[in-house]
Amino acid sequence: PDGSWDYARVDPSAHRLYVARGDAVTAVDLASDAVTSVGHVQRGHAVMPLADGRLLVTSGTDGTVRFLNAANGNQIASVAVGKKPDAAILDEKGDRAFIM
C-alpha cells in the first residue's frame, strides 16, 4: 500500500529479502520477518546483494546505479549509467554486473 516495487532478490548469506521500491529498498529479515527500509534511490528498479556486503540498486529517475551499505543503507557510491536503468545481472563469476 505504500507504493510500487519492481525486482526482488534474496541474499542467502544474510538471510534477507531485498525489494527495490520507489524511493528506497525494503529489507525483510527471513528469520524474524522484521521489515526495514534502507538507502535512498529515485525510482528503484533492481536491487542486487553483492558478496562484500553492498547492495547494487538501479535508480531509474536519475539514471544511476547506487552502491549501498547493506547493514545501514548508507550510500557508498553512485555511478551514472544512462537513461532509466532497470534490471541488473551479475556474470557467472560474480565480478561484473550488467545493467539494462
N, C-alpha and C positions, 0 to 999 in steps of 0.2 A: 503493500500500500504506500510505501514511501518513495516510489519511483521505479524506473525500469532497470533492467540488468541485461547483460549480454553473455559473455563466456565465463565459465567457472572451471576451476582446477583444484585438485586435491594435492596437498603436499604430504605424502605418506610418512616422511620422517618427522614432521612437526605435528602430524595428526590434525591438520586443519583443512577446511574447505575455504577457498578464496573465490569471491564473486565480484567481478568488475561491475561497478554501479555508475550512476550519472556523475557523482562528484567525489567518490571515494571507493574504497574496496571494503567489502564486508568479509569478515573472517569468522568462521564458525569452528570452534574447538570441537572436534568429533568425539572426544571422550566425555566432555561435560555439557555439551550443547550450548556453551556460552557464546554469545554473538557480540562482536565488537566491530567498529569501523576504523579503518587505518588509512592514512595518507590523504592526499588531496589530488584529484585529477579533474580534467574538464571533459566530461562525457566519456568515461571509461568504457572500453570495449572488451579488452582481453587482459587477463592477469595470469602471469606465469611465475610460480615459485622457482627460484634458482637454488642450486646446491649450496651456495655460500651464504644463505640467509637473506638474500634480497628478493624483492618482487619486481618483475618487469611488468609494467602496466601501459597499455596504449591509451593515449589521451586524445580523443578524436577531434575536439573543437580546436585545440591549439596545435595539432599536428606534431605531437611529440611522443616519445616513449620515455616514461619516468621510471627510475630505479628507486625503490623504497626499501627502507629497513623493515623487514617483516615483523620484527619484535615490537617496534614502537611507531611505525608508519612514517618516520621522518624521511624526507626526500634526500637521496644521496646525489642524484644527477638527473638531468633532463637532456634528451638528445632530439633535435629536430629530424623528422623522418619524412615529411611531406604531408599532403592533404589527407585528412580523415583516416588515420591508421586504424585498422580493425583487428584482425587475427594476428597472433604471434605463435610461432612454432620453433622449437629447438631442433637442431640437427641430431642425428643419431648419437654422436659423442657427447652432446650437451654443451658444446663450446661455442656454437654460433646460433643466433636467433634470426629468424626470417619474419619480417613484418609485412603484412599485406593489407 
